[in-house]
């Protein structure tokens, strides 16, 4: 499987937002993340980095 886990940086630490993420897409200035089960979250963040070998999506909250 090639899904990733999405994390948001809060207080300098990575906080897990969602596992088994399949899709990340823009949504009116936010990001919509969707996992393989169809669960969705919209967060006010931007992509900081993608660690594809480690299956990690690192996000940072927008101010």
Backbone as JSON Lines, residues from 0, in Angstrom:
{"i":0,"aa":"X","n":[0.83,-1.18,0.0],"ca":[0.0,0.0,0.0],"c":[0.88,1.25,0.0]}
{"i":1,"aa":"X","n":[0.36,2.29,-0.56],"ca":[1.13,3.53,-0.71],"c":[0.51,4.7,0.02]}
{"i":2,"aa":"X","n":[-0.39,4.44,0.94],"ca":[-1.02,5.54,1.66],"c":[-0.01,6.15,2.62]}
{"i":3,"aa":"X","n":[-0.32,7.36,3.04],"ca":[0.54,8.08,3.97],"c":[-0.26,8.49,5.19]}
{"i":4,"aa":"X","n":[0.45,8.91,6.21],"ca":[-0.18,9.51,7.38],"c":[0.06,11.01,7.31]}
{"i":5,"aa":"X","n":[-0.97,11.79,7.66],"ca":[-0.87,13.24,7.64],"c":[-0.67,13.75,9.06]}
{"i":6,"aa":"X","n":[0.3,14.64,9.2],"ca":[0.62,15.25,10.49],"c":[0.58,16.75,10.34]}
{"i":7,"aa":"X","n":[0.17,17.44,11.39],"ca":[0.23,18.9,11.4],"c":[1.21,19.3,12.51]}
{"i":8,"aa":"X","n":[2.02,20.32,12.23],"ca":[2.97,20.81,13.22],"c":[2.23,21.74,14.18]}
{"i":9,"aa":"X","n":[2.23,21.36,15.45],"ca":[1.62,22.19,16.51],"c":[2.59,22.24,17.67]}
{"i":10,"aa":"X","n":[2.9,23.43,18.11],"ca":[3.85,23.63,19.22],"c":[5.17,22.92,18.95]}
{"i":11,"aa":"X","n":[5.6,22.93,17.67],"ca":[6.88,22.33,17.3],"c":[6.9,20.83,17.22]}
{"i":12,"aa":"X","n":[5.73,20.19,17.38],"ca":[5.67,18.73,17.35],"c":[4.7,18.27,16.26]}
{"i":13,"aa":"X","n":[4.95,17.08,15.72],"ca":[4.06,16.51,14.73],"c":[2.87,15.85,15.43]}
{"i":14,"aa":"X","n":[1.66,16.28,15.07],"ca":[0.44,15.73,15.64],"c":[-0.31,15.0,14.52]}
{"i":15,"aa":"X","n":[-0.59,13.73,14.73],"ca":[-1.28,12.92,13.73],"c":[-2.68,13.46,13.47]}
{"i":16,"aa":"X","n":[-2.99,13.67,12.19],"ca":[-4.3,14.16,11.81],"c":[-5.13,13.02,11.22]}
{"i":17,"aa":"X","n":[-4.51,12.21,10.36],"ca":[-5.24,11.12,9.73],"c":[-4.26,10.08,9.19]}
{"i":18,"aa":"X","n":[-4.63,8.82,9.3],"ca":[-3.84,7.72,8.74],"c":[-4.46,7.26,7.43]}
{"i":19,"aa":"X","n":[-3.7,6.51,6.68],"ca":[-4.15,5.91,5.42],"c":[-4.69,6.95,4.44]}
{"i":20,"aa":"X","n":[-4.0,8.1,4.37],"ca":[-4.43,9.18,3.48],"c":[-4.15,8.78,2.03]}
{"i":21,"aa":"X","n":[-5.16,8.97,1.22],"ca":[-5.08,8.65,-0.2],"c":[-5.07,9.92,-1.05]}
{"i":22,"aa":"X","n":[-5.78,10.97,-0.59],"ca":[-5.94,12.18,-1.38],"c":[-5.76,13.43,-0.52]}
{"i":23,"aa":"X","n":[-5.02,14.4,-1.06],"ca":[-4.91,15.73,-0.46],"c":[-5.25,16.7,-1.58]}
{"i":24,"aa":"X","n":[-6.25,17.56,-1.34],"ca":[-6.65,18.48,-2.39],"c":[-6.99,19.83,-1.8]}
{"i":25,"aa":"X","n":[-6.79,20.91,-2.59],"ca":[-7.14,22.25,-2.11],"c":[-8.66,22.39,-1.98]}
{"i":26,"aa":"X","n":[-9.08,23.19,-0.99],"ca":[-10.5,23.4,-0.75],"c":[-10.69,24.81,-0.19]}
{"i":27,"aa":"X","n":[-10.88,25.79,-1.08],"ca":[-11.13,27.19,-0.67],"c":[-10.09,27.72,0.3]}
{"i":28,"aa":"X","n":[-8.82,27.53,0.01],"ca":[-7.76,28.02,0.87],"c":[-7.38,27.08,1.99]}
{"i":29,"aa":"X","n":[-8.06,25.97,2.09],"ca":[-7.77,24.94,3.08],"c":[-7.26,23.7,2.37]}
{"i":30,"aa":"X","n":[-7.03,22.64,3.12],"ca":[-6.71,21.35,2.53],"c":[-7.73,20.31,2.97]}
{"i":31,"aa":"X","n":[-8.22,19.55,2.01],"ca":[-9.11,18.44,2.31],"c":[-8.27,17.18,2.21]}
{"i":32,"aa":"X","n":[-8.25,16.4,3.28],"ca":[-7.54,15.12,3.25],"c":[-8.57,14.01,3.36]}
{"i":33,"aa":"X","n":[-8.36,12.99,2.55],"ca":[-9.32,11.88,2.46],"c":[-8.53,10.59,2.57]}
{"i":34,"aa":"X","n":[-9.01,9.68,3.41],"ca":[-8.31,8.4,3.53],"c":[-8.98,7.32,2.68]}
{"i":35,"aa":"X","n":[-8.42,6.14,2.7],"ca":[-8.9,5.05,1.85],"c":[-10.29,4.56,2.25]}
{"i":36,"aa":"X","n":[-10.75,4.95,3.42],"ca":[-12.08,4.54,3.9],"c":[-13.15,5.59,3.58]}
{"i":37,"aa":"X","n":[-12.72,6.7,2.97],"ca":[-13.66,7.77,2.63],"c":[-13.82,8.83,3.71]}
{"i":38,"aa":"X","n":[-13.14,8.67,4.84],"ca":[-13.19,9.7,5.88],"c":[-12.5,10.96,5.36]}
{"i":39,"aa":"X","n":[-13.04,12.13,5.71],"ca":[-12.5,13.39,5.23],"c":[-12.34,14.38,6.37]}
{"i":40,"aa":"X","n":[-11.32,15.22,6.24],"ca":[-11.12,16.34,7.15],"c":[-10.67,17.52,6.32]}
{"i":41,"aa":"X","n":[-11.16,18.69,6.67],"ca":[-10.71,19.93,6.05],"c":[-9.99,20.71,7.13]}
{"i":42,"aa":"X","n":[-8.73,21.07,6.84],"ca":[-7.96,21.81,7.83],"c":[-7.36,23.06,7.18]}
{"i":43,"aa":"X","n":[-7.24,24.08,7.98],"ca":[-6.67,25.36,7.53],"c":[-5.16,25.24,7.64]}
{"i":44,"aa":"X","n":[-4.55,24.64,6.62],"ca":[-3.12,24.37,6.66],"c":[-2.55,24.39,5.24]}
{"i":45,"aa":"X","n":[-1.24,24.34,5.19],"ca":[-0.54,24.22,3.92],"c":[0.47,23.08,4.03]}
{"i":46,"aa":"X","n":[0.87,22.55,2.9],"ca":[1.84,21.46,2.91],"c":[3.22,22.04,3.22]}
{"i":47,"aa":"X","n":[3.85,21.47,4.23],"ca":[5.22,21.86,4.57],"c":[6.2,20.94,3.85]}
{"i":48,"aa":"X","n":[5.92,19.63,3.88],"ca":[6.8,18.69,3.19],"c":[6.08,17.36,2.98]}
{"i":49,"aa":"X","n":[6.59,16.63,2.0],"ca":[6.11,15.27,1.72],"c":[7.3,14.34,1.86]}
{"i":50,"aa":"X","n":[7.18,13.37,2.73],"ca":[8.24,12.38,2.92],"c":[7.7,11.07,2.35]}
{"i":51,"aa":"X","n":[7.83,10.91,1.06],"ca":[7.18,9.8,0.37],"c":[7.75,8.45,0.78]}
{"i":52,"aa":"X","n":[9.05,8.36,1.0],"ca":[9.64,7.09,1.42],"c":[9.12,6.68,2.79]}
{"i":53,"aa":"X","n":[8.89,7.69,3.64],"ca":[8.39,7.43,5.0],"c":[6.86,7.47,5.08]}
{"i":54,"aa":"X","n":[6.2,7.73,3.95],"ca":[4.73,7.78,3.89],"c":[4.17,8.83,4.85]}
{"i":55,"aa":"X","n":[4.78,10.03,4.85],"ca":[4.35,11.1,5.73],"c":[4.03,12.36,4.94]}
{"i":56,"aa":"X","n":[2.95,13.0,5.32],"ca":[2.56,14.31,4.8],"c":[2.65,15.26,5.99]}
{"i":57,"aa":"X","n":[3.53,16.24,5.9],"ca":[3.7,17.19,7.0],"c":[3.02,18.49,6.61]}
{"i":58,"aa":"X","n":[2.1,18.94,7.45],"ca":[1.33,20.17,7.21],"c":[1.67,21.18,8.29]}
{"i":59,"aa":"X","n":[1.5,22.46,7.96],"ca":[1.61,23.49,8.97],"c":[0.38,24.36,8.91]}
{"i":60,"aa":"X","n":[-0.15,24.7,10.07],"ca":[-1.35,25.51,10.14],"c":[-1.09,26.9,9.58]}
{"i":61,"aa":"X","n":[-2.08,27.44,8.88],"ca":[-2.01,28.81,8.4],"c":[-2.42,29.73,9.56]}
{"i":62,"aa":"X","n":[-1.85,30.9,9.58],"ca":[-2.18,31.86,10.64],"c":[-3.27,32.77,10.17]}
